[in-house]
Amino acid sequence: ARLAAARYGKDNVRVYKVHKDEATGTQSVTEMTVCCLLEGQIETSYTEADNSVVVATDSIKNTIYIKAKEHPVNPPELYAAHLGQHFLDKYPHINAANIKVIVHRWARINIDGKPHPHSFYRDGNDTRNVEARISREAGIELKSAIQGLSVLKSTGSAFHGFVRDEFTTLGETWDRILSTDVDATWTWKTFPTVAAVEQGVDRFDQAFEAARNITLKTFAEDESASVQNTMYKMCEEILEKAAEVELVGYSLPNKHYFEIDLSWHKGYKNTGKDAEVYAPQSGPNGLIKCEVARS
Ligand SMILES: O=c1[nH]c(=O)c2nn[nH]c2[nH]1
């Protein structure tokens, strides 16, 4: 037998960092969950119980905290780049760091119309994520994401004209509920160095805001002919907005809401245009995926 692949490190490292603006007394908070897995000349730790090549996962966890102290944690793309580069700079036998940063939402509470200086609430369970690979071979590869943004529209969605054959029972519809949990990703051009990531660092927050706004606006306004076509429009718009992004992808579950025929009860009309009461389905669900590149 031979070792075909190996990476190891610490997962589920929860990090909180506060920024205190002395001038205004306003405090800002960031909360994230980090995974950091290392690759390199570590084969003998697997094959020969040679621990001399092992940077302990506990030390990796410590490094995640130290780098959060030393460097900004925003944007997460920059923090991931600093963290990954550290391992290449410090350990000659480590050749790549695979880092995932999940940033949780803390929105500032507005009290009597005024933003509170140090109080926040969770204004959604969607997260801002970064998957980074920092390697000697390729440099800094960054993929940003929105994950778990649940949306629903009560109309403005149709699905008809699809294949009808001896396997088809689904009726055509010109007016249906559409609901999904958005998982959107955008892959950046490769950055050769951390300095290159830092140069024009505003690109990352701008792209995140654009992707989230484009997703919500297109979802709401598109007279959707299918999940497929609506998500393609989202990808096109994000590519147009973010010049240094090379690839945009979506993975959207189609979370079905079934009409309930209530005509058995006093002839109640509750289907088609009279449908009001529905049965939300936990599963099965459609799952529609795409990746869109610059032509
Ligand atoms: O938007 C949709 N796309 C599909 O491919 C599909 N299949 N069933 N319902 C569907 N809705």
Ligand as a Chemical Component Dictionary entry (heavy atoms), coordinates in Angstrom:
data_LIG
# 
_chem_comp.id                   LIG 
_chem_comp.type                 NON-POLYMER 
_chem_comp.pdbx_formal_charge   0 
_chem_comp.three_letter_code    LIG 
# 
loop_
_chem_comp_atom.comp_id 
_chem_comp_atom.atom_id 
_chem_comp_atom.alt_atom_id 
_chem_comp_atom.type_symbol 
_chem_comp_atom.charge 
_chem_comp_atom.model_Cartn_x 
_chem_comp_atom.model_Cartn_y 
_chem_comp_atom.model_Cartn_z 
_chem_comp_atom.pdbx_ordinal 
LIG O1 O1 O 0 -37.101 24.856 -11.689 1  
LIG C1 C1 C 0 -37.225 23.630 -11.810 2  
LIG N1 N1 N 0 -36.293 22.934 -12.505 3  
LIG C2 C2 C 0 -36.373 21.590 -12.696 4  
LIG O2 O2 O 0 -35.485 21.011 -13.331 5  
LIG C3 C3 C 0 -37.493 20.919 -12.131 6  
LIG N2 N2 N 0 -37.895 19.609 -12.114 7  
LIG N3 N3 N 0 -39.054 19.553 -11.421 8  
LIG N4 N4 N 0 -39.389 20.797 -10.986 9  
LIG C4 C4 C 0 -38.431 21.655 -11.416 10 
LIG N5 N5 N 0 -38.296 23.010 -11.250 11 
# 
loop_
_chem_comp_bond.comp_id 
_chem_comp_bond.atom_id_1 
_chem_comp_bond.atom_id_2 
_chem_comp_bond.value_order 
_chem_comp_bond.pdbx_ordinal 
LIG O1 C1 DOUB 1  
LIG C1 N1 SING 2  
LIG C1 N5 SING 3  
LIG N1 C2 SING 4  
LIG C2 O2 DOUB 5  
LIG C2 C3 SING 6  
LIG C3 N2 SING 7  
LIG C3 C4 DOUB 8  
LIG N2 N3 DOUB 9  
LIG N3 N4 SING 10 
LIG N4 C4 SING 11 
LIG C4 N5 SING 12 
# 
